[in-house]
Amino acid sequence: MKQCKLALIGFTAMLFICGCIPLNSREITNLKGEVSQLQIQYRELQQNHADLYTKVDAASITIDVLNASMQDLQNKVFVLNQTIQDFQIILSKNLKGNSSESVLPSSLYQSAYGDFSMGKFDLAYSGFQSFVNEYPNVELVPQAQFYMGECFYSRKHWEKALEEYEKIEQNYKSSELVSSARLKMALCCELLGKNSEAKTIFLSIIRDFPQSQESLTAKEKIKIYNNAQKR
């Protein structure tokens, strides 16, 4: 339902560009309200995630499902924030009398994300790559870069996925996705049999992001490593 709503928002934005319907600031205000509601839901999921870690093993299916829900919700927040920026760009153009048609950043991103959601990882990767190249300065770029790593991770191409995740910290140090990318880097290292490197990254997550959800996973992983050493 929410993905349909996002698609409707993108379609509405295109109508604004084409001049089919008038643009006013109320739509922007409504979008900001949507973002606030999603952020509240995201915080609730974070709390549920933390509570579950006190009750079940880190590898449980319940945790995996919750992680996926949190990632999807976070993506919706990113997209809505970008759509707000799109509307503001359109409003500015309309006020200046320049309403020429163009592809909105959020529409291009959503197209790539739609391919990713349907398992079309090659097509999704190309879409995210085009987005990053065409709009290098918009808010969604770190998220697109992260999903470029996810495209390879989903296809079990651990080396290539690792390279894409590394670019998050290299190019977007201030992004809140750094901790998520670092966790996926550690998991890639594990899957490649580089346990020493993986452990080092897990420890760095605990050190640099002690209050993050990724830190909880890292702590569980470190426990597993320490228990294995005692045997």
C-alpha positions in Angstrom: 0.0 0.0 0.0 2.7 2.5 0.9 4.7 1.6 -2.2 1.6 2.5 -4.3 1.3 5.8 -2.4 4.9 6.6 -3.2 4.3 5.8 -6.9 1.2 8.0 -6.8 3.3 10.8 -5.3 5.9 10.4 -8.1 3.1 10.5 -10.8 1.6 13.6 -9.2 4.9 15.3 -9.3 5.3 14.6 -13.0 1.8 16.1 -13.5 3.0 19.2 -11.7 6.0 19.4 -14.1 3.8 19.1 -17.1 1.5 21.8 -15.8 -1.6 19.5 -15.6 -2.4 20.4 -12.0 -1.4 23.5 -9.9 1.3 23.2 -7.4 1.0 24.7 -3.9 2.9 24.3 -0.6 0.1 22.2 0.9 1.4 19.1 -0.9 4.8 19.7 0.6 3.4 20.0 4.1 1.4 16.8 3.6 4.6 15.0 2.5 6.4 16.2 5.5 3.6 14.8 7.7 4.1 11.4 5.9 7.8 11.6 6.7 7.1 12.3 10.4 4.7 9.3 10.6 7.2 7.0 8.9 10.0 8.1 11.2 7.8 7.3 14.3 7.1 3.9 12.9 10.9 3.4 12.2 11.7 4.3 15.8 9.1 1.8 17.1 10.7 -0.9 14.9 14.1 0.0 16.3 12.8 -0.5 19.8 11.2 -3.8 18.9 14.4 -4.8 17.3 16.4 -4.1 20.5 13.8 -5.9 22.6 14.0 -9.0 20.5 17.7 -9.2 20.9 17.2 -9.8 24.6 15.0 -12.8 23.9 16.2 -14.6 20.7 19.4 -15.5 18.9 20.8 -13.0 16.4 20.4 -15.5 13.6 16.7 -16.1 14.1 14.2 -15.6 11.3 12.3 -13.1 13.4 15.3 -10.8 13.6 15.9 -11.1 9.8 12.3 -10.2 9.0 12.4 -7.2 11.3 15.7 -6.0 9.8 14.1 -6.2 6.3 11.1 -4.2 7.6 13.3 -1.6 9.1 15.4 -1.3 5.9 12.2 -1.0 3.8 10.7 1.7 6.1 14.0 3.6 6.1 14.0 3.6 2.3 10.5 5.0 2.3 11.6 7.9 4.6 14.5 8.6 2.2 12.3 8.6 -0.8 9.7 10.9 0.7 12.3 13.3 1.8 13.7 13.3 -1.8 10.2 13.8 -3.1 9.7 16.9 -0.9 12.9 18.3 -2.5 11.5 17.4 -5.9 8.3 19.4 -5.2 10.4 22.3 -3.9 12.4 22.3 -7.1 9.2 22.2 -9.2 7.7 25.0 -7.2 10.8 27.1 -7.7 10.7 26.5 -11.4 7.0 27.4 -11.6 7.5 30.6 -9.7 10.3 31.5 -12.2 8.1 30.6 -15.2 10.3 27.6 -16.1 8.2 24.4 -16.0 10.0 22.3 -18.6 9.6 18.6 -18.3 12.4 16.6 -16.7 12.9 13.3 -14.9 12.6 13.7 -11.1 15.4 12.2 -9.0 12.8 10.4 -6.8 11.1 8.9 -9.9 14.4 7.5 -11.3 15.3 6.1 -7.9 11.9 4.5 -7.4 12.2 2.8 -10.8 15.5 1.2 -9.7 14.1 0.3 -6.3 11.1 -1.3 -7.9 13.4 -3.5 -10.0 15.3 -4.4 -6.9 12.1 -5.4 -5.0 11.2 -7.7 -7.9 14.5 -9.4 -7.9 15.7 -7.8 -11.1 19.2 -7.1 -9.6 21.1 -6.5 -12.8 18.5 -4.0 -14.0 18.3 -2.4 -10.5 22.1 -2.0 -10.3 22.1 -0.2 -13.7 19.3 2.0 -12.5 21.0 3.0 -9.2 24.3 3.5 -11.0 22.6 5.9 -13.5 20.9 7.7 -10.6 24.2 8.2 -8.8 25.9 9.4 -12.0 23.1 11.8 -13.0 22.3 13.2 -9.5 25.5 13.0 -7.5 24.4 15.7 -5.0 20.9 14.7 -4.0 20.0 13.1 -0.6 19.2 9.7 -2.0 22.7 9.0 -3.5 24.2 7.2 -0.4 21.0 5.0 -0.3 21.4 4.2 -4.0 25.0 3.3 -3.5 24.0 1.0 -0.6 21.5 -0.8 -2.8 24.2 -1.2 -5.5 26.0 -3.3 -2.9 22.7 -5.1 -2.1 22.2 -6.0 -5.7 25.5 -8.0 -5.6 24.9 -9.3 -2.1 21.5 -10.7 -3.2 23.3 -12.6 -6.0 26.0 -13.9 -3.7 28.7 -11.9 -5.4 30.4 -11.1 -2.1 33.6 -9.5 -3.5 31.7 -7.1 -5.7 29.2 -6.3 -2.9 32.1 -5.6 -0.6 33.5 -3.1 -3.0 30.2 -1.2 -3.3 29.6 -1.1 0.4 33.1 0.3 0.9 32.2 3.3 -1.2 29.6 4.4 1.3 32.3 5.3 3.9 34.8 6.5 1.3 32.4 8.9 -0.4 29.6 9.7 2.1 31.3 9.7 5.6 28.4 11.8 7.1 25.7 9.4 5.9 23.7 7.5 8.5 24.2 4.4 6.3 27.8 4.1 7.2 27.1 1.7 10.1 24.8 -0.4 7.9 27.4 -0.5 5.1 30.1 -1.5 7.6 28.0 -4.3 8.9 27.4 -5.7 5.4 31.1 -5.4 4.7 31.7 -7.6 7.8 29.2 -10.1 6.6 30.7 -10.2 3.2 34.1 -10.9 4.7 32.6 -13.8 6.7 31.1 -15.3 3.6 34.5 -15.0 1.9 36.2 -16.8 4.8 38.0 -13.7 5.9 37.0 -14.1 9.6 39.8 -12.0 11.0 38.8 -9.0 8.8 35.2 -9.5 9.7 35.9 -9.5 13.4 37.9 -6.3 13.1 35.0 -4.6 11.3 32.5 -5.9 13.9 34.6 -4.4 16.7 34.8 -1.1 14.8 31.0 -0.9 14.6 30.8 -1.5 18.4 33.4 1.2 18.9 32.1 3.8 16.5 28.4 3.2 16.6 27.7 1.9 20.1 24.0 2.9 20.1 23.1 1.6 16.7 21.1 -1.5 15.8 24.2 -2.7 13.8 26.1 -2.6 17.1 23.7 -5.2 18.6 24.4 -7.6 15.7 28.1 -6.9 15.9 28.1 -7.8 19.6 26.3 -11.1 18.9 28.9 -11.9 16.2 31.8 -11.2 18.5 30.2 -13.5 21.2 30.2 -16.2 18.6 33.8 -15.7 17.7 34.9 -15.6 21.3 32.9 -18.8 22.1 34.5 -20.5 19.2 38.0 -19.6 20.4 37.2 -21.2 23.8 36.5 -24.5 22.3 
